[in-house]
Amino acid sequence: MNDDIDRELPMAVGDALRDRDETLAVAESCTGGLIGAAITAVPGASDYFDAGLATYAYDAKRRHLGVSRESLDEHGAVSEPVAREMARGVRDVTDVTWGVATTGIAGPTGGTDDNPVGTVYIGISYAGPWGSEESYATISRYVFDGDRATVRAKTVDQALEDLLAELEAQ
C-alpha cells in the first residue's frame, strides 16, 4: 500500500462519515493496517478517522478489543463470532460511531476445509444513540481468490464497500 492507491472508495466513505458527523475505527487482523492506510491516504481523514488497531495475535484481540478467550478457543480467530467481537470491541474501546474489523486467512498456508485460504470475515458495527437500541453489528464471510497480496487488497476494498453500504442504508 502506498500513496498511489485508488482513493475513490476511501473518499466516498470519508464523505459519508463527514456528512453525518460520525467517526470510524478499524481492527485489522489479516489486513494488518491496510484499511487504516487507505482511509488516511485521503487528506482530511482526521475529521472522521479515530484509530486503527492491527490486532493480529489472539492475545492482541483479547487485550485491545475484549474478544473472549471462549470465542477464540471454540471458533478460532477466523470466524463470525470473533469478527463480531472485534467490530464491537474496536467501536466501543475507541468510542466511535462505526467499527470495522477484518479477520481471515490470506495465505499462502493456513487454510482448512471449512476455511480455505482466502476466507475472510468482515464485521461492521454501529453505535446508535444511548437508549435507542439501534446499535448493531453485521458480519459477512467472503472467499477471495489470489495470492496473499491480492486477498488482502480485496479485503480492504470489500470492507470499505461494506461500510459504505451500511452508511448509505442508515
Accessible surface in RSA format (square Angstrom, percent):
REM  Atomic radii and reference values for relative SASA: ProtOr
REM  Chains: A
REM  Algorithm: Lee & Richards
REM  Probe-radius: 1.40
REM  Slices: 20
REM RES _ NUM      All-atoms   Total-Side   Main-Chain    Non-polar    All polar
REM                ABS   REL    ABS   REL    ABS   REL    ABS   REL    ABS   REL
RES MET A   1   106.01  54.9  28.30  18.7  77.72 185.0  34.54  29.4  71.48  94.7
RES ASN A   2    92.65  63.9  79.71  77.0  12.94  31.2  40.57  97.6  52.09  50.3
RES ASP A   3   105.89  74.2  96.58  96.1   9.31  22.0  28.10  66.1  77.79  77.6
RES ASP A   4   131.69  92.2  99.20  98.7  32.49  76.8  32.83  77.3  98.85  98.6
RES ILE A   5    34.67  19.7  21.98  16.4  12.69  30.6  29.11  21.0   5.57  15.1
RES ASP A   6   111.42  78.0  87.48  87.1  23.94  56.6  46.91 110.4  64.51  64.3
RES ARG A   7    78.16  32.8  74.05  37.7   4.11   9.8  20.23  27.6  57.93  35.1
RES GLU A   8   133.34  76.6 124.96  94.5   8.39  20.0  45.41  87.8  87.94  71.8
RES LEU A   9    36.00  20.0  34.02  24.3   1.98   5.0  35.28  24.8   0.72   1.9
RES PRO A  10     4.31   3.1   4.09   3.7   0.21   0.8   4.09   3.4   0.21   1.3
RES MET A  11    91.23  47.2  90.40  59.8   0.83   2.0  73.51  62.5  17.73  23.5
RES ALA A  12    35.93  33.0  27.07  41.8   8.86  20.2  33.06  46.6   2.88   7.6
RES VAL A  13     0.00   0.0   0.00   0.0   0.00   0.0   0.00   0.0   0.00   0.0
RES GLY A  14     0.95   1.2   0.00   N/A   0.95   1.2   0.95   2.6   0.00   0.0
RES ASP A  15    71.55  50.1  70.64  70.3   0.92   2.2  21.46  50.5  50.09  50.0
RES ALA A  16    20.02  18.4  13.28  20.5   6.74  15.3  19.53  27.5   0.49   1.3
RES LEU A  17     0.00   0.0   0.00   0.0   0.00   0.0   0.00   0.0   0.00   0.0
RES ARG A  18    96.32  40.4  80.82  41.2  15.50  36.9  56.99  77.9  39.32  23.8
RES ASP A  19   124.09  86.9  85.33  84.9  38.76  91.7  29.56  69.6  94.53  94.3
RES ARG A  20    75.14  31.5  50.80  25.9  24.33  57.9  36.98  50.5  38.15  23.1
RES ASP A  21   136.01  95.3 112.87 112.3  23.14  54.7  32.78  77.2 103.23 103.0
RES GLU A  22    24.04  13.8  21.89  16.6   2.15   5.1   7.28  14.1  16.77  13.7
RES THR A  23    48.04  34.2  48.04  48.7   0.00   0.0  43.02  57.8   5.01   7.6
RES LEU A  24     0.44   0.2   0.44   0.3   0.00   0.0   0.44   0.3   0.00   0.0
RES ALA A  25     0.00   0.0   0.00   0.0   0.00   0.0   0.00   0.0   0.00   0.0
RES VAL A  26     0.08   0.1   0.08   0.1   0.00   0.0   0.08   0.1   0.00   0.0
RES ALA A  27     0.04   0.0   0.00   0.0   0.04   0.1   0.00   0.0   0.04   0.1
RES GLU A  28     1.41   0.8   1.36   1.0   0.05   0.1   0.18   0.4   1.22   1.0
RES SER A  29     9.11   7.7   9.11  12.2   0.00   0.0   0.00   0.0   9.11  12.8
RES CYS A  30     5.03   3.8   1.84   2.1   3.18   7.5   4.61  11.7   0.42   0.5
RES THR A  31     0.00   0.0   0.00   0.0   0.00   0.0   0.00   0.0   0.00   0.0
RES GLY A  32    39.55  48.8   0.00   N/A  39.55  48.8  11.18  30.7  28.38  63.6
RES GLY A  33    28.87  35.6   0.00   N/A  28.87  35.6  22.29  61.2   6.58  14.7
RES LEU A  34    29.30  16.3  29.26  20.9   0.04   0.1  29.29  20.6   0.02   0.0
RES ILE A  35     1.07   0.6   1.07   0.8   0.00   0.0   1.07   0.8   0.00   0.0
RES GLY A  36     9.09  11.2   0.00   N/A   9.09  11.2   9.08  24.9   0.01   0.0
RES ALA A  37    39.42  36.2  28.12  43.4  11.31  25.7  33.78  47.6   5.65  15.0
RES ALA A  38     3.60   3.3   3.60   5.6   0.00   0.0   3.60   5.1   0.00   0.0
RES ILE A  39     0.29   0.2   0.06   0.0   0.23   0.6   0.21   0.2   0.07   0.2
RES THR A  40    77.03  54.8  53.82  54.6  23.20  55.3  38.08  51.2  38.95  58.9
RES ALA A  41    15.56  14.3   2.38   3.7  13.18  30.0   9.08  12.8   6.48  17.2
RES VAL A  42    13.00   8.6  11.51  10.4   1.49   3.6  11.55  10.0   1.45   3.9
RES PRO A  43   114.74  83.6  91.54  83.4  23.20  84.3 103.96  85.8  10.78  67.0
RES GLY A  44    38.44  47.4   0.00   N/A  38.44  47.4  25.81  70.8  12.62  28.3
RES ALA A  45     6.69   6.1   4.89   7.6   1.79   4.1   4.89   6.9   1.79   4.8
RES SER A  46   104.71  88.5  73.79  98.5  30.92  71.2  50.18 106.9  54.52  76.4
RES ASP A  47    91.16  63.9  58.69  58.4  32.47  76.8  17.71  41.7  73.45  73.3
RES TYR A  48     2.65   1.2   0.85   0.5   1.80   4.7   2.07   1.6   0.59   0.7
RES PHE A  49    33.06  16.5  18.95  11.7  14.11  36.7  19.55  11.9  13.51  38.7
RES ASP A  50    83.89  58.8  50.98  50.7  32.91  77.8   8.12  19.1  75.77  75.6
RES ALA A  51    25.06  23.0  19.30  29.8   5.77  13.1  25.06  35.3   0.00   0.0
RES GLY A  52    42.89  52.9   0.00   N/A  42.89  52.9  10.52  28.9  32.37  72.5
RES LEU A  53    50.31  28.0  47.04  33.7   3.27   8.2  50.01  35.1   0.29   0.8
RES ALA A  54    65.21  60.0  34.63  53.4  30.58  69.6  34.67  48.8  30.54  80.9
RES THR A  55     1.58   1.1   1.58   1.6   0.00   0.0   1.58   2.1   0.00   0.0
RES TYR A  56   129.89  60.6 117.16  66.7  12.73  33.1  95.25  71.6  34.65  42.7
RES ALA A  57    58.05  53.4  49.88  77.0   8.17  18.6  57.39  80.8   0.66   1.7
RES TYR A  58   103.39  48.3 100.34  57.1   3.05   7.9  77.48  58.2  25.91  31.9
RES ASP A  59    73.13  51.2  72.02  71.7   1.11   2.6  11.06  26.0  62.07  61.9
RES ALA A  60    12.38  11.4  12.24  18.9   0.15   0.3  12.24  17.2   0.15   0.4
RES LYS A  61     0.64   0.3   0.64   0.4   0.00   0.0   0.00   0.0   0.64   0.7
RES ARG A  62    81.54  34.2  71.12  36.3  10.42  24.8   7.19   9.8  74.35  45.1
RES ARG A  63   164.06  68.9 127.35  64.9  36.71  87.4  72.55  99.2  91.50  55.5
RES HIS A  64    84.60  46.2  75.58  52.5   9.02  23.1  48.33  49.8  36.27  42.2
RES LEU A  65     5.53   3.1   0.00   0.0   5.53  13.9   0.00   0.0   5.53  14.9
RES GLY A  66    57.49  70.9   0.00   N/A  57.49  70.9  32.47  89.1  25.02  56.0
RES VAL A  67     4.16   2.7   0.00   0.0   4.16  10.0   0.00   0.0   4.16  11.3
RES SER A  68    36.96  31.2  29.84  39.8   7.13  16.4  33.67  71.7   3.29   4.6
RES ARG A  69   136.14  57.2 132.00  67.3   4.13   9.8  45.70  62.5  90.44  54.8
RES GLU A  70   122.90  70.6 119.41  90.3   3.49   8.3  65.47 126.6  57.43  46.9
RES SER A  71    13.60  11.5  11.52  15.4   2.08   4.8   1.93   4.1  11.66  16.3
RES LEU A  72     4.27   2.4   2.13   1.5   2.15   5.4   2.13   1.5   2.15   5.8
RES ASP A  73   111.33  78.0  78.18  77.8  33.15  78.4  28.38  66.8  82.94  82.7
RES GLU A  74   134.21  77.1  98.66  74.6  35.55  84.6  39.12  75.7  95.09  77.6
RES HIS A  75    81.82  44.7  56.73  39.4  25.09  64.2  33.48  34.5  48.34  56.2
RES GLY A  76    20.61  25.4   0.00   N/A  20.61  25.4  19.23  52.8   1.38   3.1
RES ALA A  77    17.07  15.7  13.93  21.5   3.14   7.2  13.93  19.6   3.14   8.3
RES VAL A  78    24.46  16.1  20.79  18.8   3.68   8.9  20.79  18.1   3.68  10.0
RES SER A  79     9.10   7.7   8.10  10.8   1.00   2.3   9.10  19.4   0.00   0.0
RES GLU A  80    80.84  46.4  79.20  59.9   1.64   3.9  15.13  29.3  65.71  53.7
RES PRO A  81    42.98  31.3  37.85  34.5   5.14  18.7  42.62  35.2   0.36   2.2
RES VAL A  82     0.00   0.0   0.00   0.0   0.00   0.0   0.00   0.0   0.00   0.0
RES ALA A  83     0.01   0.0   0.00   0.0   0.01   0.0   0.01   0.0   0.00   0.0
RES ARG A  84    60.47  25.4  60.47  30.8   0.00   0.0  18.73  25.6  41.74  25.3
RES GLU A  85    44.93  25.8  41.75  31.6   3.18   7.6  26.69  51.6  18.25  14.9
RES MET A  86     0.00   0.0   0.00   0.0   0.00   0.0   0.00   0.0   0.00   0.0
RES ALA A  87     0.00   0.0   0.00   0.0   0.00   0.0   0.00   0.0   0.00   0.0
RES ARG A  88   102.29  42.9 102.27  52.1   0.01   0.0  24.88  34.0  77.41  46.9
RES GLY A  89     8.72  10.8   0.00   N/A   8.72  10.8   8.50  23.3   0.22   0.5
RES VAL A  90     0.00   0.0   0.00   0.0   0.00   0.0   0.00   0.0   0.00   0.0
RES ARG A  91    20.78   8.7  20.19  10.3   0.60   1.4   0.67   0.9  20.11  12.2
RES ASP A  92    86.44  60.6  64.88  64.6  21.56  51.0  30.52  71.8  55.93  55.8
RES VAL A  93    88.04  57.9  51.27  46.4  36.77  88.6  57.98  50.4  30.07  81.5
RES THR A  94    28.87  20.5  11.06  11.2  17.81  42.4  17.53  23.5  11.34  17.1
RES ASP A  95   129.79  90.9 107.91 107.4  21.88  51.7  28.03  66.0 101.75 101.5
RES VAL A  96     9.70   6.4   2.36   2.1   7.35  17.7   5.34   4.6   4.37  11.8
RES THR A  97    25.72  18.3  22.48  22.8   3.24   7.7  10.35  13.9  15.38  23.2
RES TRP A  98     0.00   0.0   0.00   0.0   0.00   0.0   0.00   0.0   0.00   0.0
RES GLY A  99     0.00   0.0   0.00   N/A   0.00   0.0   0.00   0.0   0.00   0.0
RES VAL A 100     2.39   1.6   2.26   2.0   0.14   0.3   2.26   2.0   0.14   0.4
RES ALA A 101     0.18   0.2   0.00   0.0   0.18   0.4   0.18   0.3   0.00   0.0
RES THR A 102     0.02   0.0   0.00   0.0   0.02   0.1   0.02   0.0   0.00   0.0
RES THR A 103     0.89   0.6   0.89   0.9   0.00   0.0   0.00   0.0   0.89   1.3
RES GLY A 104    14.70  18.1   0.00   N/A  14.70  18.1   0.00   0.0  14.70  32.9
RES ILE A 105    22.20  12.6  18.87  14.1   3.33   8.0  22.20  16.0   0.00   0.0
RES ALA A 106     5.92   5.4   2.00   3.1   3.92   8.9   2.02   2.9   3.90  10.3
RES GLY A 107     4.50   5.5   0.00   N/A   4.50   5.5   1.01   2.8   3.49   7.8
RES PRO A 108   115.92  84.5  92.02  83.9  23.90  86.9  97.39  80.4  18.53 115.2
RES THR A 109   111.75  79.5  99.23 100.6  12.53  29.9  72.85  97.8  38.91  58.8
RES GLY A 110    55.44  68.4   0.00   N/A  55.44  68.4  35.46  97.3  19.97  44.7
RES GLY A 111    35.68  44.0   0.00   N/A  35.68  44.0   7.25  19.9  28.44  63.7
RES THR A 112    84.29  59.9  68.55  69.5  15.74  37.5  76.21 102.4   8.08  12.2
RES ASP A 113   150.69 105.6 117.64 117.1  33.05  78.2  38.54  90.7 112.15 111.8
RES ASP A 114   122.13  85.6 107.83 107.3  14.30  33.8  31.06  73.1  91.08  90.8
RES ASN A 115    27.98  19.3  27.98  27.0   0.00   0.0   1.51   3.6  26.47  25.6
RES PRO A 116    51.73  37.7  49.98  45.6   1.75   6.4  51.73  42.7   0.00   0.0
RES VAL A 117    51.94  34.2  37.92  34.3  14.02  33.8  37.92  32.9  14.02  38.0
RES GLY A 118     0.00   0.0   0.00   N/A   0.00   0.0   0.00   0.0   0.00   0.0
RES THR A 119     0.00   0.0   0.00   0.0   0.00   0.0   0.00   0.0   0.00   0.0
RES VAL A 120     0.04   0.0   0.04   0.0   0.00   0.0   0.04   0.0   0.00   0.0
RES TYR A 121    22.91  10.7  22.91  13.0   0.00   0.0   4.26   3.2  18.65  23.0
RES ILE A 122     1.14   0.7   0.00   0.0   1.14   2.8   0.00   0.0   1.14   3.1
RES GLY A 123     0.00   0.0   0.00   N/A   0.00   0.0   0.00   0.0   0.00   0.0
RES ILE A 124     2.69   1.5   2.69   2.0   0.00   0.0   2.69   1.9   0.00   0.0
RES SER A 125     0.00   0.0   0.00   0.0   0.00   0.0   0.00   0.0   0.00   0.0
RES TYR A 126    16.25   7.6  16.25   9.2   0.00   0.0   0.54   0.4  15.72  19.4
RES ALA A 127    32.91  30.3  24.41  37.7   8.50  19.3  24.41  34.4   8.50  22.5
RES GLY A 128    12.46  15.4   0.00   N/A  12.46  15.4   0.09   0.2  12.38  27.7
RES PRO A 129    86.08  62.7  70.40  64.2  15.68  57.0  82.84  68.4   3.24  20.1
RES TRP A 130   251.25 100.8 223.99 108.4  27.25  64.0 196.12 104.6  55.13  89.4
RES GLY A 131    78.76  97.1   0.00   N/A  78.76  97.1  41.95 115.1  36.81  82.4
RES SER A 132    40.93  34.6  13.18  17.6  27.76  63.9  23.64  50.3  17.30  24.2
RES GLU A 133   173.97  99.9 130.99  99.1  42.97 102.3  57.96 112.1 116.01  94.7
RES GLU A 134    95.73  55.0  84.22  63.7  11.51  27.4  33.42  64.6  62.31  50.9
RES SER A 135    60.42  51.1  38.44  51.3  21.98  50.6  23.40  49.8  37.01  51.9
RES TYR A 136    61.65  28.8  53.86  30.6   7.79  20.3  59.09  44.4   2.56   3.1
RES ALA A 137    12.62  11.6   0.00   0.0  12.62  28.7   0.00   0.0  12.62  33.4
RES THR A 138    49.97  35.5  46.22  46.9   3.76   9.0  45.13  60.6   4.85   7.3
RES ILE A 139    31.19  17.7   1.74   1.3  29.44  71.0   2.03   1.5  29.16  79.1
RES SER A 140    41.17  34.8  35.64  47.6   5.54  12.8  12.74  27.1  28.44  39.8
RES ARG A 141   109.91  46.1  81.31  41.4  28.61  68.1  37.90  51.8  72.01  43.6
RES TYR A 142    52.65  24.6  47.52  27.0   5.13  13.4  42.77  32.1   9.88  12.2
RES VAL A 143    74.03  48.7  43.78  39.6  30.24  72.9  43.78  38.0  30.24  82.0
RES PHE A 144    29.43  14.7  24.46  15.2   4.97  12.9  26.55  16.1   2.88   8.2
RES ASP A 145   114.45  80.2 108.14 107.6   6.31  14.9  31.98  75.3  82.47  82.2
RES GLY A 146    47.48  58.6   0.00   N/A  47.48  58.6  25.55  70.1  21.93  49.1
RES ASP A 147    96.28  67.4  80.24  79.9  16.05  37.9  47.48 111.8  48.80  48.7
RES ARG A 148    93.45  39.2  90.91  46.3   2.54   6.1  40.97  56.0  52.48  31.8
RES ALA A 149    69.92  64.3  59.79  92.3  10.13  23.0  64.30  90.5   5.62  14.9
RES THR A 150    50.70  36.1  46.17  46.8   4.53  10.8  25.57  34.3  25.12  38.0
RES VAL A 151     0.49   0.3   0.49   0.4   0.00   0.0   0.49   0.4   0.00   0.0
RES ARG A 152    54.73  23.0  54.69  27.9   0.03   0.1   2.48   3.4  52.25  31.7
RES ALA A 153    49.03  45.1  46.40  71.6   2.63   6.0  47.88  67.4   1.16   3.1
RES LYS A 154    82.34  40.2  78.82  48.4   3.52   8.4  52.47  47.2  29.87  31.8
RES THR A 155     0.00   0.0   0.00   0.0   0.00   0.0   0.00   0.0   0.00   0.0
RES VAL A 156     4.06   2.7   4.06   3.7   0.00   0.0   4.06   3.5   0.00   0.0
RES ASP A 157    74.05  51.9  74.05  73.7   0.00   0.0  12.60  29.7  61.44  61.3
RES GLN A 158    38.25  21.4  37.69  27.5   0.55   1.3   1.88   4.0  36.36  27.6
RES ALA A 159     0.34   0.3   0.08   0.1   0.26   0.6   0.18   0.2   0.16   0.4
RES LEU A 160     3.62   2.0   3.62   2.6   0.00   0.0   3.62   2.5   0.00   0.0
RES GLU A 161    84.97  48.8  78.91  59.7   6.05  14.4  24.53  47.4  60.43  49.3
RES ASP A 162    21.93  15.4  18.29  18.2   3.65   8.6  10.83  25.5  11.10  11.1
RES LEU A 163     0.34   0.2   0.34   0.2   0.00   0.0   0.34   0.2   0.00   0.0
RES LEU A 164    28.14  15.7  28.14  20.1   0.00   0.0  28.14  19.8   0.00   0.0
RES ALA A 165    56.52  52.0  48.47  74.8   8.04  18.3  52.27  73.6   4.25  11.3
RES GLU A 166    39.55  22.7  39.31  29.7   0.24   0.6   1.77   3.4  37.78  30.8
RES LEU A 167     4.02   2.2   0.31   0.2   3.71   9.3   0.54   0.4   3.48   9.4
RES GLU A 168   128.67  73.9  93.95  71.1  34.72  82.7  44.42  85.9  84.25  68.8
RES ALA A 169    85.73  78.8  44.02  67.9  41.71  94.9  55.28  77.8  30.45  80.7
RES GLN A 170    91.53  51.2  35.43  25.9  56.10 133.6  31.31  66.7  60.22  45.7
END  Absolute sums over single chains surface
CHAIN  1 A     8224.8       6255.2       1969.6       4064.6       4160.2
END  Absolute sums over all chains
TOTAL          8224.8       6255.2       1969.6       4064.6       4160.2
